[in-house]
């Protein structure tokens, strides 16, 4: 890999292959504002990157600084190997990453009016106008000002005026929101895994008692709320929550679940000075809580390789008395 301490290319176009870029790639004059950058393969950039258009042909590519494209950030559908963004990614127009076989990892927030992701892992949240997600994991929230489409995804929560749901989707938090009623494709399912024992599953151990996933029934687990603004205007919100059915939650020791360690370690990403592990029951250490290992774990849940059991609703009165007495 050739080391580049200072980028000095033509004003209009930069092509990078087998390069380690030690500096930021930022415009130094008005002509360079319209510059396009093509990452062909085997490239690491240690500083921030700005361009009119950013295109990624293939990995491995790693961005250690923030990335912004004034028009489009695009990854080719057949891109393979690892594509990793360690910090925030933004575009004034669109971010398109519809990978067929490869995977991309975003270690922080994504912000763009038009976001389309397939086979991607996002450790932060997504902010946009129109968002389309397929076979994608978002540990934070997905917030669209116009429309959201989710197909076989894991997300922390979501909020959008219009939401289309297809396939099997999981929520890391108990509640999600939309303005219009949720549009669910027949045969699709929505689960809350807020009470799933993700820590034990990450360590390849048996899930603890009174933990698991809960199916969200759109017909019975939806609550319509009218919010009143200061100027007298009203906003109708539909919330989808299993909180009213989670009596067992009061019997769960959330610290022992260790879910927060997985989410925090991934979301902090490059800000953590060392890699941490979870301790197994036999005293051994789990795999390190790196962005790559955590993303691989959630993709195994997404593919069905790791199965989360259903939360059993049967609780004895003796157990209840121990908790509430």
GIPE-V671291 format. One record per backbone hydrogen bond with DSSP energy under -1.0 kcal/mol. CO is the residue of the C=O (numbers start at 1). NH is the residue of the N-H. Records with the same first field share a line. If there is no record, write none. Layout:
CO: NH  NH
This chain:
2: 20
4: 22
12: 36
14: 38
16: 40
18: 2
19: 44
20: 4
21: 46
25: 50
30: 33
31: 34
32: 35
35: 52
36: 14
37: 55
38: 16
39: 57
41: 18
43: 62
44: 21
45: 64
48: 25
49: 68
51: 70
52: 71  72
53: 37
54: 74
55: 39
56: 76
60: 43
61: 84
62: 45
63: 86
66: 49
67: 90
68: 51
69: 92
71: 94
72: 54
73: 96
74: 56
76: 79
77: 100
80: 59
82: 61
83: 105
84: 63
85: 107
88: 67
89: 111
90: 69
93: 114
94: 73
95: 116
96: 75
97: 118
104: 121
105: 85
106: 123
109: 89
110: 127
111: 91
113: 129  130
114: 95
115: 132
116: 97
117: 134
118: 99
119: 104
120: 137
121: 106
122: 139
124: 140
125: 110
126: 143
127: 112
128: 145
129: 146  147
130: 115
131: 149
132: 117
133: 151
134: 119
136: 154
137: 122
138: 156
140: 156
141: 126
142: 159
143: 128
147: 131
148: 164
149: 133
150: 166
151: 135
153: 170
154: 138
155: 172
156: 173
157: 142
158: 177
159: 144
160: 179
161: 180
162: 148
163: 183
164: 150
165: 185
166: 152
167: 189
169: 191
170: 155
171: 193
176: 240
178: 238
183: 165
185: 188
189: 169
190: 216
191: 171
192: 214
193: 196
195: 212
196: 198
197: 201
198: 202
199: 203
200: 205
201: 204
213: 311
214: 192
217: 221
221: 241
223: 239
225: 237
227: 235
229: 232
233: 229
235: 227
237: 225
238: 178
239: 223
240: 176
242: 245
243: 246
247: 250
248: 251
249: 252
252: 254
257: 199
258: 262
259: 263
260: 264
261: 265
262: 266
263: 267
264: 268
265: 269
268: 271
269: 272
276: 289
278: 286
280: 283
284: 280
288: 290
290: 294
291: 295
292: 296
293: 297
294: 298
295: 299
296: 300
297: 301
298: 302
299: 303
300: 305  306
309: 213
316: 320
317: 321
318: 322
319: 323
320: 324
321: 325
